[in-house]
Amino acid sequence: MKEVVLSGIRPTGFLHLGNYFGAMRNYVRMQDEYNCYFFVADWHSLTTHPDTKELKNSVLRVVAENIACGLDPEKVALYVQSDVKEIAELYLYLNMMAYVGELEKTPTFKDKVRQNPDNVNAGLLTYPVLMAADILVHRAVKVPVGKDQEQHVELARKFAERFNYRYGDLFPAPQAFNYGTQLVKIMSLDGNGKMSKSENQMATLYLADEDDAIRKKIMKAKTDSGPTEPNSQKPDYIENLFTLMNLVSTPDVVQHYETAFNGCAIRYGDLKKQLAEDMVNFMSPIRQKAADLQANKELLAKIMKAGAEKARASASETLKLVRQATGVNYF
C-alpha cells in the first residue's frame, strides 16, 4: 500500500517560479510514487486575509496552475480545504489537546503578530492545529514543507501522539519530507530574499506573467560590472541568474556563460537576453494551460468536486474512528 503524502498551498498572491521549483515539481514526481492529497488552503488564508473579494478567483487560479504544472487530478486528490468539512471537526478535537503556551511560542505566530498587530485572531494562534487537522485527517505520514513550516509538522506529530496516548493508537506520526536532494531556492531578481507571492512583484517571476513581463523583469535583474579575476566566486545575485539558467536553458548555453564568467569575459546583457528567451519558452506553456483551464469553469468545478469527494472519503473514515476513540458516538 502506498504511503500517504499531503501538502497544501494558501491562495494568497500569485504562484511563482520559486513555488514551482521548490514544491510543485516535486509534487508531480510524488503523484506516481505515493497516495497524494494536495489542497488549496482557503481557511488558512482567512487568518491573514479577511477580505475575501478575490478569494474565489485566487482559489480557481491556484487549482488551474497546479494542474498546468503537471499534477494529474486522476492520480491525486486535488481539492479545496473548505470542501472537506471533516477537517473542521478534527480541528475542534485537536484544539482540546493544544496548549496556548506552546502555540504562542511558534515562530510563525510571533512573525504574524509582528506583521499584523491589529489582527491577532484566534485562528492565527491555532493555525498549527488546523494544519495538524489537514495532515491527520488523511493519516498522512509524509508532508513536503519548507524549512519555515517544519515546526508545524512537529506540532502535528505531537498532537497525534497526545491523541494516541489519551484515546488509543489511531494516528501515524507525520514527518516533514523531501526527496533528500537539496531544495532549489530561487532568489528574488533584485538579490533581496526569496521570490514572494505578494511582495516585491517586479523581482518575482509569476507563473501567470506574460512573455514581455518575464523579459522586462529579467533584463532588470541585479548585476555588476563583472569579475576582475579568473574563476572568481559569484555574488549570490549572479549565482541566482546561473541557477535560473541551469533550470531552463540547455547545458551548452550554461557552459558558454560559465566559461565567459570564469574568463572575465561575461556580458550580462547577453546572458539576461538568453535567459529571458529560455524562461519565456519554459513558462508560457504553463501560463497558457492554466489560462485555458480557468476559462473552462465547468471543467475546473468538475475537477474540484471529484477531488473533494476523494478527500472526503478518506477524511470521513478517519472521523468515524476519531468519534469511536473519543466516545463521541451515541447511536
Secondary structure, DSSP 8 states (H G I E B T S, - for coil): ---EEEEEE--SS--BHHHIIIIIHHHHHHTTTSEEEEEE-HHHHTTT----TTHHHHHHHHHHHHHHTT--TTTSEEEEGGG-THHHHHHHHHHTT--HHHHHT-HHHHHHHHH-TT---HHHHTHHHHHHHHHHTTT-SEE---GGGHHHHHHHHHHHHHHHHHH-S-----EE---SS-----B-TTSSSB--SSS-GGGS-BTT--HHHHHHHHHTS---S--SSTT----HHHHHHHHHHHHHS-HHHHHHHHHHHHTT---HHHHHHHHHHHHHHHHHHHHHHHHHHHH-HHHHHHHHHHHHHHHHHHHHHHHHHHHHHHT----
